[in-house]
Structure formats: C-alpha cells, structure tokens
Amino acid sequence: MPRKSTHSIATDQSSLCLQYLRRCGGSARLCSINFSLSVIQMLVNQRKVKISNTGAGFFIELEDAK
C-alpha cells in the first residue's frame, strides 16, 4: 500500500502562516502563533520568514516586510 505524502498539508499550513503574518503587519511573537515547528522551519529554509530576538522575546517576521 503506498504511503500518503504529507507535503501538501505542510504547504497549506505554510501559506496560512504567511497569510497570518501579513494580517498581523508582517511580524508576530513566536510564542503566540499556533503553527508547528516544521512549518516554521520550512518557511525559514525557503527564506520567506526570519526569526529575531528583540530582547523581549522571539519574533517571526516576513522577509519582505522592511
């Protein structure tokens, strides 16, 4: 029996994460979002988002939001 791919689910979640960040003004506290670490890591690897430490916590930011 062939295995089902979970890639489309991760892609759907990554697009939802990007939409969420756009609605939040381009950044959000990392602890406040409810997306899995694998989705966040995939977006970081694709250089669509970056993680920054502001001293008051970690934030996830869109790369094109400058």
Long-range contacts (C-beta under 8 A, 24 or more apart in sequence): 10-38, 10-39, 10-42, 13-39, 14-39, 14-42, 14-43, 14-48, 17-43, 17-49, 18-43, 18-48, 18-49, 18-62, 21-49, 21-60, 21-61, 21-62, 21-65, 22-62, 25-65, 26-61, 26-62, 26-65, 27-59, 27-60, 27-61, 27-62, 27-65, 28-59, 28-60, 29-57, 29-58, 29-59, 29-60, 30-57, 30-58, 30-59, 30-60, 31-57, 31-58, 33-60
